[in-house]
């Protein structure tokens, strides 16, 4: 027997968690504990919230009522959070908590502060839940849960109860009403009722786990709507996160370009100026002092070689052609083969990656490998690219057994990589205890590919 319940964030669709009948029985004590305890708790909270709302309404014209309402809203928010956590533990599905407004950025008048406190929609939804609807659903589900449990127990134990409870001789049994031609003739009324009630009790007992699960799910659905993050709040939060990630990505790109500009100015540009001077010197001495000209040409050749080495080093910050031609797997393979120290590579990711994600992860891997080879003192580096925790996530992990103790300085190295990953909408984690090993991971969500 399989029971399936919906659990999409807002619409309630797409919940694919299947729970076997045995698993439902294992969770039944948890369901029962919530269902039977929720009603008395909701009754107490209802009395408090209704009292605060009523008193506040009667005193609203005097200003005191607004203060009482504010206290009631805060109480509803706090009790709503407790109730939300309670029903989440009972049901097993998470509910995103609404954002709690923070303190104002500057001092404000009492009227403005009161207006701001009374304009939080999530607090009013919590008051509606704690002061009315939550109690109604809790009372209804409590009644059904009690009915199901009592019917199951009483039905199965009717044969014993009927021997204890006195029976009036004029009583007409239920079985006599259903089978008047047989009860009292072929079978006694007590035996017939015992069989009938035992069958009914067995049905209620067998269906008790899925019924309790549905009752808990009803409380969860109401809590999700009134005590959870609303769709508009979630959209505003996602927009804010998107704007923040775009800002982080732009900041990371600007910092990378600035660093590249400084590197070009301090390195290859200066060497090219010196190369030009060496060639001019060789040109002037070529006629009258061939030996000095040859020496100048040798210095120019050395400068050109050093400049080429620096340009090759700087080119690691650009995507290699193999990345565009053959993808991230091949680019990481080339990077591992040409690494400054031995690099072991494991690529098991199965999620198709768009070009911008591949380019960003390649830059992250390149920088982490360069930092590890330069600062950690490790003799080997391992690079792993695998599927992430989500169905559309990919995780890059770079690990070394060097000295550890990575320090994240603002505007440098690791901090820049963190902003780059954040700009891709991902998360960045550094674990680097003193003595090693250092493990740096970047998990990035992969956008859904459009269906052609």
ZIURJO-V787714 format. One record per pair of residues at least 12 apart in sequence whose ideal C-beta (glycine too) atoms are under 10 Angstrom apart, sorted by sequence separation. I is the first residue (numbers start at 1). J is the second residue. If there is no record, write none. Layout:
I & J
I & J
This chain:
4 & 16
5 & 17
53 & 65
56 & 68
57 & 69
84 & 96
85 & 97
104 & 116
175 & 187
281 & 293
282 & 294
284 & 296
285 & 297
319 & 331
322 & 334
323 & 335
333 & 345
349 & 361
369 & 381
384 & 396
385 & 397
418 & 430
428 & 440
429 & 441
430 & 442
4 & 17
5 & 18
52 & 65
55 & 68
56 & 69
84 & 97
175 & 188
176 & 189
179 & 192
183 & 196
282 & 295
283 & 296
322 & 335
332 & 345
368 & 381
383 & 396
384 & 397
385 & 398
415 & 428
417 & 430
428 & 441
429 & 442
3 & 17
4 & 18
5 & 19
54 & 68
55 & 69
56 & 70
84 & 98
175 & 189
178 & 192
281 & 295
282 & 296
283 & 297
320 & 334
332 & 346
333 & 347
369 & 383
383 & 397
384 & 398
414 & 428
427 & 441
428 & 442
429 & 443
3 & 18
4 & 19
53 & 68
56 & 71
101 & 116
173 & 188
174 & 189
175 & 190
178 & 193
281 & 296
282 & 297
320 & 335
332 & 347
368 & 383
382 & 397
383 & 398
384 & 399
426 & 441
427 & 442
428 & 443
2 & 18
3 & 19
52 & 68
53 & 69
56 & 72
81 & 97
101 & 117
173 & 189
175 & 191
176 & 192
280 & 296
281 & 297
282 & 298
329 & 345
365 & 381
382 & 398
383 & 399
414 & 430
426 & 442
427 & 443
428 & 444
2 & 19
3 & 20
51 & 68
52 & 69
55 & 72
56 & 73
80 & 97
81 & 98
172 & 189
173 & 190
175 & 192
176 & 193
179 & 196
278 & 295
279 & 296
282 & 299
330 & 347
381 & 398
382 & 399
383 & 400
426 & 443
427 & 444
1 & 19
2 & 20
3 & 21
52 & 70
54 & 72
80 & 98
101 & 119
171 & 189
173 & 191
174 & 192
175 & 193
178 & 196
278 & 296
279 & 297
281 & 299
282 & 300
329 & 347
365 & 383
381 & 399
382 & 400
414 & 432
424 & 442
425 & 443
426 & 444
427 & 445
1 & 20
2 & 21
52 & 71
53 & 72
81 & 100
101 & 120
173 & 192
174 & 193
175 & 194
277 & 296
278 & 297
281 & 300
316 & 335
328 & 347
380 & 399
381 & 400
382 & 401
424 & 443
425 & 444
426 & 445
1 & 21
3 & 23
52 & 72
53 & 73
100 & 120
173 & 193
175 & 195
278 & 298
279 & 299
280 & 300
327 & 347
329 & 349
345 & 365
365 & 385
380 & 400
381 & 401
408 & 428
421 & 441
422 & 442
424 & 444
425 & 445
426 & 446
1 & 22
2 & 23
3 & 24
51 & 72
52 & 73
77 & 98
99 & 120
101 & 122
173 & 194
175 & 196
278 & 299
279 & 300
328 & 349
378 & 399
379 & 400
380 & 401
381 & 402
421 & 442
423 & 444
424 & 445
425 & 446
2 & 24
50 & 72
98 & 120
100 & 122
101 & 123
167 & 189
174 & 196
175 & 197
277 & 299
278 & 300
343 & 365
378 & 400
379 & 401
380 & 402
408 & 430
418 & 440
420 & 442
421 & 443
422 & 444
424 & 446
425 & 447
1 & 24
49 & 72
52 & 75
53 & 76
77 & 100
98 & 121
99 & 122
100 & 123
167 & 190
173 & 196
174 & 197
277 & 300
278 & 301
377 & 400
378 & 401
379 & 402
407 & 430
417 & 440
421 & 444
424 & 447
48 & 72
49 & 73
52 & 76
98 & 122
275 & 299
276 & 300
278 & 302
279 & 303
329 & 353
361 & 385
376 & 400
377 & 401
378 & 402
406 & 430
408 & 432
418 & 442
97 & 122
98 & 123
274 & 299
275 & 300
278 & 303
279 & 304
327 & 352
328 & 353
375 & 400
376 & 401
377 & 402
378 & 403
396 & 421
406 & 431
407 & 432
417 & 442
49 & 75
174 & 200
274 & 300
275 & 301
277 & 303
278 & 304
327 & 353
332 & 358
343 & 369
372 & 398
376 & 402
377 & 403
378 & 404
406 & 432
414 & 440
48 & 75
49 & 76
98 & 125
162 & 189
163 & 190
275 & 302
276 & 303
328 & 355
331 & 358
335 & 362
339 & 366
371 & 398
372 & 399
373 & 400
375 & 402
376 & 403
377 & 404
404 & 431
405 & 432
406 & 433
48 & 76
98 & 126
162 & 190
275 & 303
327 & 355
331 & 359
341 & 369
368 & 396
372 & 400
375 & 403
376 & 404
404 & 432
405 & 433
406 & 434
162 & 191
274 & 303
275 & 304
328 & 357
329 & 358
332 & 361
336 & 365
340 & 369
343 & 372
368 & 397
369 & 398
371 & 400
372 & 401
373 & 402
376 & 405
403 & 432
404 & 433
405 & 434
45 & 75
49 & 79
273 & 303
274 & 304
328 & 358
331 & 361
332 & 362
335 & 365
339 & 369
340 & 370
343 & 373
368 & 398
372 & 402
375 & 405
376 & 406
396 & 426
402 & 432
404 & 434
405 & 435
406 & 436
45 & 76
48 & 79
159 & 190
162 & 193
163 & 194
271 & 302
272 & 303
275 & 306
324 & 355
327 & 358
328 & 359
331 & 362
335 & 366
339 & 370
341 & 372
365 & 396
367 & 398
368 & 399
369 & 400
375 & 406
395 & 426
403 & 434
404 & 435
405 & 436
158 & 190
159 & 191
162 & 194
271 & 303
272 & 304
274 & 306
275 & 307
323 & 355
328 & 360
340 & 372
341 & 373
353 & 385
364 & 396
365 & 397
368 & 400
375 & 407
394 & 426
395 & 427
396 & 428
397 & 429
399 & 431
400 & 432
403 & 435
404 & 436
406 & 438
161 & 194
270 & 303
271 & 304
274 & 307
328 & 361
332 & 365
336 & 369
339 & 372
340 & 373
361 & 394
365 & 398
393 & 426
402 & 435
403 & 436
404 & 437
405 & 438
406 & 439
45 & 79
159 & 193
160 & 194
271 & 305
324 & 358
328 & 362
331 & 365
332 & 366
335 & 369
339 & 373
340 & 374
361 & 395
362 & 396
364 & 398
372 & 406
393 & 427
395 & 429
401 & 435
402 & 436
403 & 437
404 & 438
406 & 440
44 & 79
45 & 80
158 & 193
159 & 194
162 & 197
271 & 306
272 & 307
323 & 358
324 & 359
327 & 362
331 & 366
341 & 376
349 & 384
351 & 386
361 & 396
371 & 406
401 & 436
402 & 437
403 & 438
404 & 439
158 & 194
159 & 195
161 & 197
271 & 307
319 & 355
323 & 359
341 & 377
342 & 378
344 & 380
345 & 381
346 & 382
347 & 383
348 & 384
349 & 385
350 & 386
351 & 387
358 & 394
360 & 396
400 & 436
401 & 437
402 & 438
42 & 79
45 & 82
157 & 194
158 & 195
270 & 307
271 & 308
328 & 365
332 & 369
341 & 378
342 & 379
343 & 380
344 & 381
345 & 382
346 & 383
347 & 384
348 & 385
349 & 386
350 & 387
351 & 388
357 & 394
399 & 436
400 & 437
401 & 438
41 & 79
45 & 83
156 & 194
158 & 196
159 & 197
268 & 306
269 & 307
271 & 309
323 & 361
341 & 379
342 & 380
343 & 381
344 & 382
345 & 383
346 & 384
347 & 385
348 & 386
349 & 387
375 & 413
388 & 426
389 & 427
399 & 437
400 & 438
155 & 194
158 & 197
159 & 198
267 & 306
268 & 307
271 & 310
272 & 311
319 & 358
323 & 362
341 & 380
342 & 381
343 & 382
344 & 383
345 & 384
346 & 385
347 & 386
348 & 387
349 & 388
351 & 390
388 & 427
399 & 438
400 & 439
157 & 197
158 & 198
267 & 307
268 & 308
270 & 310
271 & 311
319 & 359
322 & 362
323 & 363
341 & 381
342 & 382
343 & 383
344 & 384
345 & 385
346 & 386
351 & 391
352 & 392
398 & 438
399 & 439
400 & 440
41 & 82
42 & 83
155 & 196
156 & 197
157 & 198
268 & 309
269 & 310
318 & 359
319 & 360
339 & 380
340 & 381
351 & 392
353 & 394
398 & 439
399 & 440
41 & 83
80 & 122
84 & 126
155 & 197
156 & 198
158 & 200
267 & 309
268 & 310
320 & 362
339 & 381
351 & 393
352 & 394
371 & 413
397 & 439
398 & 440
399 & 441
67 & 110
70 & 113
74 & 117
77 & 120
80 & 123
83 & 126
154 & 197
155 & 198
156 & 199
158 & 201
267 & 310
268 & 311
319 & 362
351 & 394
370 & 413
371 & 414
397 & 440
398 & 441
66 & 110
70 & 114
73 & 117
155 & 199
156 & 200
157 & 201
266 & 310
267 & 311
318 & 362
319 & 363
339 & 383
349 & 393
350 & 394
396 & 440
397 & 441
398 & 442
38 & 83
41 & 86
66 & 111
69 & 114
73 & 118
77 & 122
80 & 125
81 & 126
84 & 129
155 & 200
156 & 201
268 & 313
318 & 363
336 & 381
349 & 394
368 & 413
396 & 441
397 & 442
71 & 117
74 & 120
76 & 122
77 & 123
80 & 126
83 & 129
151 & 197
154 & 200
155 & 201
156 & 202
264 & 310
267 & 313
268 & 314
316 & 362
317 & 363
320 & 366
336 & 382
349 & 395
367 & 413
368 & 414
371 & 417
395 & 441
396 & 442
397 & 443
63 & 110
67 & 114
70 & 117
73 & 120
76 & 123
77 & 124
79 & 126
80 & 127
83 & 130
87 & 134
154 & 201
155 & 202
263 & 310
264 & 311
267 & 314
316 & 363
319 & 366
336 & 383
349 & 396
367 & 414
395 & 442
396 & 443
38 & 86
63 & 111
66 & 114
69 & 117
70 & 118
75 & 123
76 & 124
77 & 125
78 & 126
79 & 127
80 & 128
82 & 130
152 & 200
153 & 201
155 & 203
156 & 204
318 & 366
335 & 383
394 & 442
395 & 443
396 & 444
37 & 86
38 & 87
66 & 115
69 & 118
73 & 122
74 & 123
76 & 125
77 & 126
80 & 129
151 & 200
152 & 201
155 & 204
156 & 205
317 & 366
347 & 396
367 & 416
368 & 417
394 & 443
395 & 444
67 & 117
70 & 120
73 & 123
76 & 126
77 & 127
79 & 129
80 & 130
151 & 201
152 & 202
154 & 204
155 & 205
263 & 313
264 & 314
316 & 366
317 & 367
333 & 383
367 & 417
393 & 443
394 & 444
63 & 114
66 & 117
72 & 123
73 & 124
75 & 126
76 & 127
79 & 130
83 & 134
87 & 138
150 & 201
152 & 203
153 & 204
263 & 314
316 & 367
332 & 383
346 & 397
393 & 444
394 & 445
34 & 86
38 & 90
66 & 118
74 & 126
75 & 127
76 & 128
78 & 130
79 & 131
151 & 203
152 & 204
153 & 205
332 & 384
364 & 416
365 & 417
392 & 444
393 & 445
394 & 446
33 & 86
34 & 87
37 & 90
70 & 123
73 & 126
74 & 127
76 & 129
77 & 130
151 & 204
152 & 205
316 & 369
317 & 370
332 & 385
363 & 416
364 & 417
367 & 420
388 & 441
390 & 443
392 & 445
393 & 446
69 & 123
72 & 126
73 & 127
76 & 130
80 & 134
150 & 204
151 & 205
152 & 206
260 & 314
263 & 317
316 & 370
363 & 417
364 & 418
388 & 442
389 & 443
392 & 446
34 & 89
35 & 90
69 & 124
72 & 127
75 & 130
76 & 131
79 & 134
83 & 138
149 & 204
152 & 207
259 & 314
343 & 398
344 & 399
382 & 437
384 & 439
386 & 441
388 & 443
390 & 445
391 & 446
392 & 447
33 & 89
34 & 90
148 & 204
149 & 205
152 & 208
329 & 385
364 & 420
376 & 432
388 & 444
390 & 446
392 & 448
33 & 90
34 & 91
147 & 204
148 & 205
151 & 208
260 & 317
313 & 370
328 & 385
343 & 400
360 & 417
363 & 420
364 & 421
381 & 438
382 & 439
384 & 441
386 & 443
388 & 445
392 & 449
32 & 90
69 & 127
72 & 130
76 & 134
259 & 317
260 & 318
363 & 421
378 & 436
388 & 446
30 & 89
31 & 90
72 & 131
148 & 207
149 & 208
341 & 400
361 & 420
377 & 436
378 & 437
387 & 446
30 & 90
31 & 91
148 & 208
257 & 317
360 & 420
361 & 421
364 & 424
376 & 436
378 & 438
30 & 91
256 & 317
341 & 402
360 & 421
376 & 437
30 & 92
149 & 211
364 & 426
368 & 430
376 & 438
27 & 90
145 & 208
148 & 211
149 & 212
360 & 423
361 & 424
375 & 438
27 & 91
147 & 211
148 & 212
332 & 396
360 & 424
364 & 428
27 & 92
359 & 424
361 & 426
145 & 211
328 & 394
360 & 426
372 & 438
144 & 211
145 & 212
148 & 215
357 & 424
371 & 438
144 & 212
328 & 396
356 & 424
357 & 425
372 & 440
357 & 426
371 & 440
141 & 211
144 & 214
145 & 215
368 & 438
141 & 212
144 & 215
145 & 216
143 & 215
368 & 440
19 & 92
141 & 214
142 & 215
367 & 440
368 & 441
53 & 127
141 & 215
144 & 218
368 & 442
17 & 92
52 & 127
140 & 215
141 & 216
365 & 440
17 & 93
141 & 217
364 & 440
49 & 126
50 & 127
54 & 131
138 & 215
141 & 218
142 & 219
365 & 442
15 & 93
49 & 127
53 & 131
137 & 215
140 & 218
141 & 219
364 & 442
49 & 128
52 & 131
53 & 132
140 & 219
49 & 129
50 & 130
51 & 131
138 & 218
364 & 444
49 & 130
50 & 131
137 & 218
138 & 219
141 & 222
361 & 442
48 & 130
49 & 131
50 & 132
137 & 219
360 & 442
48 & 131
49 & 132
361 & 444
7 & 91
45 & 129
46 & 130
47 & 131
137 & 221
138 & 222
360 & 444
7 & 92
9 & 94
45 & 130
46 & 131
49 & 134
50 & 135
134 & 219
137 & 222
5 & 91
7 & 93
9 & 95
10 & 96
45 & 131
46 & 132
49 & 135
136 & 222
137 & 223
5 & 92
6 & 93
7 & 94
9 & 96
42 & 129
357 & 444
5 & 93
7 & 95
42 & 130
46 & 134
47 & 135
134 & 222
357 & 445
42 & 131
45 & 134
46 & 135
133 & 222
134 & 223
357 & 446
45 & 135
46 & 136
133 & 223
357 & 447
42 & 133
44 & 135
353 & 444
356 & 447
42 & 134
43 & 135
46 & 138
133 & 225
134 & 226
354 & 446
41 & 134
42 & 135
45 & 138
46 & 139
129 & 222
133 & 226
134 & 227
351 & 444
353 & 446
354 & 447
41 & 135
42 & 136
129 & 223
351 & 445
352 & 446
353 & 447
42 & 137
43 & 138
351 & 446
354 & 449
38 & 134
39 & 135
42 & 138
43 & 139
129 & 225
130 & 226
353 & 449
38 & 135
41 & 138
42 & 139
126 & 223
128 & 225
129 & 226
130 & 227
349 & 446
352 & 449
39 & 137
40 & 138
128 & 226
129 & 227
351 & 449
38 & 137
39 & 138
43 & 142
127 & 226
128 & 227
38 & 138
39 & 139
42 & 142
125 & 225
126 & 226
37 & 138
38 & 139
39 & 140
125 & 226
126 & 227
39 & 141
40 & 142
124 & 226
125 & 227
35 & 138
38 & 141
39 & 142
125 & 228
34 & 138
38 & 142
39 & 143
122 & 226
36 & 141
37 & 142
122 & 227
125 & 230
35 & 141
36 & 142
39 & 145
122 & 228
34 & 141
35 & 142
38 & 145
39 & 146
122 & 229
249 & 356
256 & 363
34 & 142
35 & 143
122 & 230
252 & 360
35 & 144
36 & 145
121 & 230
31 & 141
35 & 145
36 & 146
34 & 145
35 & 146
121 & 232
122 & 233
249 & 360
252 & 363
256 & 367
121 & 233
32 & 145
35 & 148
36 & 149
31 & 145
32 & 146
35 & 149
32 & 148
32 & 149
92 & 213
90 & 212
91 & 213
90 & 213
93 & 216
92 & 216
93 & 217
90 & 215
91 & 216
92 & 217
95 & 220
90 & 216
91 & 217
95 & 221
90 & 217
91 & 218
93 & 220
91 & 219
92 & 220
93 & 221
95 & 223
96 & 224
98 & 226
87 & 216
90 & 219
91 & 220
95 & 224
98 & 227
87 & 217
90 & 220
91 & 221
94 & 224
95 & 225
97 & 227
98 & 228
99 & 229
87 & 218
93 & 224
97 & 228
98 & 229
87 & 219
88 & 220
91 & 223
95 & 227
96 & 228
97 & 229
98 & 230
86 & 219
87 & 220
91 & 224
95 & 228
96 & 229
87 & 221
94 & 228
95 & 229
96 & 230
99 & 233
87 & 222
88 & 223
98 & 233
99 & 234
83 & 219
84 & 220
87 & 223
88 & 224
98 & 234
86 & 223
87 & 224
96 & 233
99 & 236
85 & 223
96 & 234
99 & 237
83 & 222
84 & 223
88 & 227
98 & 237
83 & 223
84 & 224
87 & 227
88 & 228
96 & 237
99 & 240
84 & 226
85 & 227
80 & 223
83 & 226
84 & 227
83 & 227
84 & 228
82 & 227
80 & 226
81 & 227
80 & 227
79 & 227
80 & 228
77 & 227
76 & 227
259 & 411
258 & 411
259 & 412
255 & 411
255 & 412
259 & 416
251 & 411
255 & 415
256 & 416
255 & 416
252 & 415
253 & 416
256 & 419
252 & 416
255 & 419
256 & 420
251 & 416
252 & 417
255 & 420
252 & 418
253 & 419
252 & 419
253 & 420
251 & 419
252 & 420
250 & 419
251 & 420
252 & 421
248 & 418
249 & 419
252 & 422
253 & 423
248 & 419
249 & 420
251 & 422
252 & 423
247 & 419
248 & 420
249 & 421
251 & 423
252 & 424
248 & 421
249 & 422
250 & 423
245 & 419
248 & 422
249 & 423
247 & 422
248 & 423
249 & 424
32 & 208
245 & 421
246 & 422
247 & 423
248 & 424
249 & 425
31 & 208
32 & 209
35 & 212
38 & 215
42 & 219
245 & 422
246 & 423
248 & 425
31 & 209
34 & 212
38 & 216
244 & 422
245 & 423
244 & 423
245 & 424
246 & 425
28 & 208
31 & 211
32 & 212
35 & 215
245 & 425
28 & 209
31 & 212
34 & 215
35 & 216
38 & 219
241 & 422
244 & 425
245 & 426
27 & 209
28 & 210
30 & 212
31 & 213
34 & 216
25 & 208
26 & 209
28 & 211
29 & 212
31 & 214
32 & 215
242 & 425
24 & 208
25 & 209
28 & 212
31 & 215
32 & 216
35 & 219
241 & 425
21 & 206
24 & 209
25 & 210
27 & 212
28 & 213
31 & 216
34 & 219
23 & 209
24 & 210
27 & 213
30 & 216
31 & 217
34 & 220
22 & 209
24 & 211
25 & 212
21 & 209
24 & 212
21 & 210
24 & 213
27 & 216
19 & 209
23 & 213
19 & 210
19 & 213
15 & 217
1 & 206
5 & 210
12 & 217
1 & 207
3 & 209
3 & 210
1 & 209
2 & 210
3 & 211
5 & 213
12 & 220
1 & 210
5 & 214
12 & 221
3 & 213
7 & 217
3 & 214
5 & 216
6 & 217
5 & 217
12 & 224
7 & 220
12 & 225
3 & 217
7 & 221
10 & 224
5 & 220
6 & 221
9 & 224
10 & 225
5 & 221
8 & 224
7 & 224
10 & 228
9 & 228
10 & 229
9 & 229
10 & 230
11 & 231
10 & 231
9 & 231
10 & 234
9 & 234
